[in-house]
């Protein structure tokens, strides 16, 4: 009886060994790899081996020993959400076969890795492991692109999985959620994938170039300037997937925190020879503008003057990313803010007449119009600006200079003495009201509906040109010199 029992015991051991050998396993030397995707992490593993009469049923994903997901046997990777920042985690993957046997410690074991999350980022509130499929190539898994229009976290982005730029601002969704692969931390700067952003880096001169006109001064934009520019874009009648109108301003003028790109440029006299894309400009940009911002930020150089002694208030590329703001001794908050928005308008594809170069059109109600660049746009239908910084919304009626009714004015029937004879003429008159020497039909233009935020990516020369098209601006008007 004892020998029989012993024989039965050894038989049971043999059976157990056979069963153990049939459990799922990973090949010798297999590892669980981890790849950071902003605050998320992608884990990847090899296919498990199972007995010939079985199949892999699923893979179990654990975080610190707690199961967070069972994923398809066809998967060899997934993206983990819900991890806290600056935290060390043990991540494991266990294979299960169709008999519910698992790759336990008596086989090749589970695959394990230690992962430390980055210091910043919002990975969501729920730990899960989702498919890494990324249809639009923006580095965000389709599973987190919830298409609601509301950004919540990197695990619930509100973005469209079929579009890599949901809000159409020229910044890819993944860059706005995760930061760029080049190291630009757009999320820390307030970027959103469901609300349009426009980004500027400001580099400036300090000088005492004209001591007889103004004291030693800095051309660094003030907080007041940035506030005016932010309001101009932030209140724009531009729709967004999140349901809130406006364009969010990202302005780096060296204010600290995430904003350390803008800086003082060492310069002996406060001026540069040439202008945008000239030798001096390009050398300064190369030394001060990190290449990882190319295609993301507009570059604004703020010297005392450009072209050595030019009286121009600025210069900018049409549909590009480079500009100069040069207001010499007249750098009030209003002058500087209005000029920044004016030059940026050129970068965004606008001209002095909106869609054309025709300037001083009284009914083109935009800071792009020299009539309104410094005083701001018209708000009361009286000829002249009223201090509001904005582009046009294109609602003003056209003005036919061959047949003008002074009783119609610009809008709302407010009389305007177009021919300057101190009388409101009752009949139609013919007069050149914008001073271009022509009698033509002047039209308004909806700037806000046509700005191209993505033009910041188009830094090269347009077709048929050897260099970008530039616009050189007027001098600072005498009335603006005292603001």
Buried (B, 14 or more C-beta within 10 A) or exposed (E): EEEEEEEEEEEEEEEEEEEEEBBBBBEEEBEBEBEBBBBBBBBBBBBBBBBEEBEBBBBBBBBEEEEBBEBEBEBBBBBBBBBEEEEEBEBBBBBBBBBEBBBBEEBBBBBEBEBBBBEBBBBBEEBBBBBBEBBBEBBBBBBBBBBBBBBBBBBBBBBBBEBBBBBBBBBBBBBBBBBBEEEBBBBEBBBBBBBBBBBBBBBBBBBEBBEEEBEEBEBBBBEEBBBBBBBBBBBBEBBBBBEBBBBBBBBBBBBEEBBEBBBBBEBEEBBBEBBBBBEBBEEBBEEBBEEBBBBBBBBBBBBBBBBEEBEBBBBBBBBBBBBBBBBBBBBBBBBBBBBBBBBBBBBBBBBBBBBEEBBBBBBBBBBBBBBBBBBBBBEEBBBEBEEBBBBBBBEBEEBBBEEBBBBBBBBEEEBBEBBEEEEEBEEEBEBEBBEBEEBBEBBBBBBBEBBBBBBBBBBEBEEEEEEBBBBBBBEBBEEBBEB
